[in-house]
Amino acid sequence: MPAHFYLFHGDDDLTMSEAVNHMKARMGENGDLNTSEFDGEVASVPEVINAVSSYPFLAEARLIIVRGMIAHVTRKGAGETGKRAFELLLESLPTLPPTARLVLVERTVLAEDHKAVKLAKTDPNGYVKLFKVPQDLASWILKRARDEYDVDLLPAAAHALAGVIGDDLRRADNELTKLAAYVEPGQAITEADVAALTPYVAEADLFKMIDAVAEGRGQLALRLMHRLLREKDNNPFGLFTMIVRQFRLMLLAKEYLADGGAMSGLPGALKTGKFPAEKAARQARSFSMEELESIYRRLQQYDQDMKIGKITPELALDLLVSSLAG
């Protein structure tokens, strides 16, 4: 018998989304009429329970997908309102009718002793599954390429892609889609193909450049910056945008952690994968909050000056890196 409620949690957003899509596909001919999706930060618990408890229309079940509700009602600062909402959710799940298919999707790893995890494990009508990013990403990329795209990668190509993707499986899959379409049938994807089609080299050098800036190694930072400028797709405006984005992530990470946020919730707060979120947090440790705010204001000023022609992007980048790295 199918479960009445499902708890999907973890940092593997790609596989988790595929599992949800598989459930949607199994709803059959009238699936669209009996499937609804809710944003857990907006919808209330009674609204969700009412939707999933409604009798299905010309079908055996109603599928309700709710994203991020548990994280929202149990977040720091949710107070008594959040506590009551979570308690109501836990009380309601075991009483769902047999026609209910409620899928709670949480994009963070919940602890084994989390009340929702324990309930989904112990209740006969519950189901819980952890979707965890594999530790060996290169092996995952090799297998994904064969299973989903019927194409082989050379090990060096898989490691090159894994080196910058970090744990963002969705991005890895997007890159595999491009690479599979690029190579001739029967041809293996090489490291040169990865370098030609993906921005992994540029992004890896950007991280190194920011690290050099944070460590005060000015000459290395400038050398890496000019190497980035020589890359075929990295015009000065594009590189400047990448730098702005990275310092913005660093500032947001600093603020989130300073306010007591947990590292496990950082990817969700920054709306990035785990790897870039942790990278931003690590780099942000080299700067004070005041320094990051000052740098970000300077970047905004450079952006305005470039738009009115007061300064060239190349000069703005040189001035920025030189002043930061010392």
ABEGO torsion letter per residue (X at the ends): XBBABBBBBEABAAAAAAAAAAAAAAAEAAAAAABBBBBAAABBAAAAAAAAABBBBGBABBBBBBBGAAAAAABBGAEAAAAAAAAAAAAAAAABBAABBBBBBBABBBBAABAAAAAAAABAABBBBBBBBBABAAAAAAAAAAAAAGBBBBAAAAAAAAAAAEABAAAAAAAAAAAAAABBBGBBBBAAAAAAABAAAAAAAAAAAAAAAAAGBAAAAAAAAAAAAABAABBAAAAAAAAAAAAAAAAAAAAAAAAGBBAAAAAAAAGBBAAAAAAAAAAAAABBAAAAAAAAAAAAAAAAAAAAGABBAAAAAAAAAAAAAX
